[in-house]
Amino acid sequence: MGRAIVARMGPEFAQVAKGDGEVTEKSDDHIVVKYKDGEEQRVPLGLVHTTAEGSMYPNTLVSGLEVGDKVKQFDVISYNKGFFKPSEFDARRVDYMEGCIGRIALREATYTLEDSCSISVDFAKRMTTQVSKPKSIRISDFRQNVTGLVKVGDSVDLDTILCTIEDTVSDDAGLYDDATREALRRWAAMTPRAAVVGTVAKIEVFYNGDIEDMSESLQRIVAESERNRKRQAKRLGVEYTTGYVPRQVRIDGHNLEQDQAVIIVHITTSVGMGIGDKLVVGNQGKSTVGEILRGNNRTLEGETIDMIFGAKSFIDRIITGPFVNGTTNTLMRYIGESAYDMYFGNEQ
């Protein structure tokens, strides 16, 4: 893909070198390029979350550069491996990975009205995308104990317990023995669940109050979150911002009162294409999925049909390329298979 095009993309897709320089640092979550004029460009690597139209998406940024490598202007420093792959012809460039290939039948049906389409179950799985589901765990009192919190990399399903929140039970009241106190802890425990199948990608904490007033278990969780923030800020050369927030800041629709906190567990999950989702057919035909094809859908020759799209939709746009491409690809595949059979058949 052209370097100039990549240069105009957002940092969550790719970043390129501003001039001639050299890679001076690299870790799992950052890379640094120092230019001849002394300027440093610090670029994040690893998992970066972005939001679009109310949804959150995980972006995995990687780099093919190593410490000591020389770079020139527009050389690719980092790229999103969900959208790009290294070019086979130039290691400092990337190729855009556009969609997936499918066999499309052009015919009219109720589900092709208004440029809609129908896709097979297998094609819907192949068009899977990664999304991030943030799960907010509200701590209503700093004195509450938080135990068994999941870790980054853990696999979770619908019923997986993310952590256990226990209300404090006074030890100096003298009213309960150990067995009664333990029973009260179990009764008061709250166990928020994942409610989604995926992998824990990130954990961060926001709080309103002094860390010293927290329970020891909550202090450890907050300290780990703050260490991650501080390390990332230092590596990217930006100002370190703590997880402290005033009451005016709304998180997941709630204001954090004094001595309250919220733990946000980001879970990455795979979502297949479904009814109502948008796609583009043949690089020109915008469409929405109107139906999922069930059962065994094949051509007269026995070829699997991945999608049904309206021929009229292409004709109304005066787009003839798909008709030419479809017939040509089918003919070339037939010629190739015939040549293969002829060659190896004669050899035998």
Residue pairs with C-beta under 8 A, 6 or more apart in sequence:
1 84
1 87
1 93
1 94
1 95
1 96
3 16
3 74
3 75
3 76
3 93
4 74
6 13
6 14
6 16
6 74
6 76
6 79
6 94
7 16
7 74
11 43
11 44
12 48
12 50
12 59
12 61
12 80
13 59
13 79
13 80
13 83
13 84
14 76
14 78
14 79
14 80
14 84
14 94
15 41
15 43
15 76
15 77
15 78
16 73
16 74
16 75
16 76
16 77
17 33
17 35
17 41
17 71
17 72
17 73
17 74
17 75
17 76
17 77
18 35
18 39
18 41
18 73
19 35
19 36
19 37
19 72
19 73
20 35
20 36
20 70
20 71
20 72
20 73
21 33
21 34
21 35
21 36
21 41
21 70
21 71
22 33
22 34
22 68
22 69
22 70
22 71
23 31
23 32
23 33
23 65
23 66
23 67
23 68
23 69
23 71
24 32
24 33
24 34
24 40
24 67
25 31
25 32
25 67
25 235
26 32
26 45
26 63
26 65
26 66
26 67
27 45
27 235
28 45
28 46
29 44
29 45
29 46
29 231
29 232
29 235
30 42
30 43
30 44
30 45
30 232
30 235
30 236
31 42
31 43
31 45
31 63
31 65
31 77
31 78
32 40
32 41
32 42
32 43
33 40
33 41
33 43
33 65
33 71
33 77
34 40
34 41
35 41
40 237
41 77
42 235
42 236
42 237
43 61
43 63
43 77
43 78
44 61
44 78
44 232
44 236
45 61
45 62
45 63
45 78
46 60
46 61
47 58
47 59
47 60
47 61
47 201
47 202
48 58
48 59
48 60
48 61
49 56
49 57
49 58
49 59
49 132
49 202
49 266
50 56
50 57
50 59
51 57
55 131
56 131
56 132
56 133
56 134
56 266
57 129
57 130
57 131
57 132
58 130
58 131
58 132
58 201
58 266
58 268
59 80
59 82
60 80
60 81
60 82
61 78
61 79
61 80
61 81
62 78
62 79
62 81
63 77
63 78
63 79
64 76
64 86
64 91
64 92
65 71
65 77
71 77
71 92
72 92
75 92
76 92
76 93
76 94
79 94
82 130
83 96
83 97
84 94
84 95
84 96
84 97
85 94
85 95
85 97
86 93
86 94
86 95
87 93
87 94
87 95
88 95
98 283
99 127
99 279
99 280
100 126
100 127
102 123
102 126
102 306
102 307
103 299
103 303
103 304
103 305
103 306
103 307
104 281
104 282
104 305
104 306
104 307
104 308
104 309
104 322
104 326
105 299
105 305
105 307
105 308
105 309
106 308
106 309
106 310
106 311
106 314
106 322
106 323
106 326
107 308
107 310
107 311
108 310
108 311
108 312
109 118
109 308
109 310
111 117
111 118
111 290
111 291
111 308
112 118
112 290
112 308
112 309
112 310
112 312
112 313
113 290
113 310
115 285
115 286
115 287
115 288
115 310
115 313
116 287
116 288
116 289
116 290
116 310
117 279
117 281
117 287
117 288
117 289
117 290
117 307
117 308
117 309
117 310
118 289
118 290
118 291
118 292
118 293
118 307
118 308
119 127
119 273
119 289
119 292
119 293
119 306
119 307
120 292
120 293
120 297
120 304
120 305
120 306
120 307
121 292
121 293
121 294
122 304
122 306
123 273
123 306
123 307
124 272
124 273
124 274
124 289
124 292
125 272
127 272
127 273
127 279
128 270
128 271
128 272
128 273
129 270
129 271
129 273
130 268
130 269
130 270
130 271
131 268
131 269
131 271
132 201
132 266
132 267
132 268
132 269
133 196
133 198
133 266
133 267
133 268
133 269
134 252
134 264
134 265
134 266
134 267
135 162
135 192
135 194
135 195
135 196
135 264
135 265
135 266
135 267
136 251
136 252
136 262
136 263
136 264
137 146
137 162
137 163
137 165
137 192
137 262
137 263
137 264
137 265
138 252
138 254
138 260
138 261
138 262
139 146
139 165
139 207
139 218
139 260
139 261
139 262
139 263
140 260
141 167
141 168
141 259
141 260
142 207
142 209
142 213
142 214
142 215
142 218
142 259
142 260
142 261
143 168
143 213
143 214
143 215
143 259
144 165
144 166
144 167
144 168
144 215
144 218
145 165
145 166
145 168
145 215
145 216
145 217
145 218
146 163
146 164
146 165
146 166
146 215
146 217
146 218
146 221
146 263
147 163
147 164
147 166
147 217
148 161
148 163
148 164
149 162
149 163
149 203
149 221
149 263
150 156
150 160
150 162
150 163
150 194
150 200
150 203
150 265
151 200
151 203
152 200
152 201
152 202
152 203
153 199
153 200
154 199
154 200
155 198
155 199
155 200
156 162
156 194
156 196
156 197
156 198
156 199
156 200
156 267
157 194
157 197
158 193
158 194
158 195
158 196
158 197
159 193
159 194
160 193
160 194
161 191
161 192
161 193
162 191
162 192
162 193
162 194
162 265
163 191
163 192
163 263
164 189
164 190
164 191
165 189
165 190
165 191
165 192
166 185
166 188
166 189
166 190
167 185
167 188
168 215
169 176
169 181
169 184
169 185
169 188
171 181
176 184
194 265
194 267
196 267
196 269
197 269
198 267
198 268
198 269
198 270
199 267
199 268
199 269
200 265
200 266
200 267
200 268
201 266
201 267
201 268
202 265
202 266
203 221
203 224
203 225
203 263
203 264
203 265
203 266
204 225
204 228
204 229
204 243
204 263
204 264
204 266
205 221
205 222
205 225
205 243
205 261
205 262
205 263
205 264
206 243
206 244
206 245
206 249
206 251
206 256
206 261
206 262
206 264
207 214
207 222
207 243
207 244
207 245
207 256
207 260
207 261
207 262
208 244
208 245
208 246
208 247
208 256
208 257
208 258
208 259
208 260
208 261
209 258
209 259
209 260
209 261
211 219
211 222
211 223
213 259
214 222
214 261
218 261
221 263
222 243
222 261
225 243
226 242
226 243
229 240
229 241
229 242
229 243
230 240
233 239
233 240
233 241
234 240
245 251
245 256
247 255
247 256
247 257
247 258
248 255
249 255
249 256
251 262
251 264
252 262
252 264
254 262
256 262
273 279
273 289
274 289
274 292
275 289
275 290
275 291
275 292
276 288
276 289
277 288
277 289
278 286
278 287
278 288
278 289
279 286
279 287
279 288
279 289
280 286
280 287
281 287
281 307
281 309
281 322
282 314
282 319
282 321
282 322
282 325
284 314
284 317
284 319
284 321
284 322
285 309
285 313
285 314
285 317
285 319
285 322
287 309
287 313
293 305
293 308
297 304
297 305
298 304
298 305
299 305
314 320
314 322
314 323
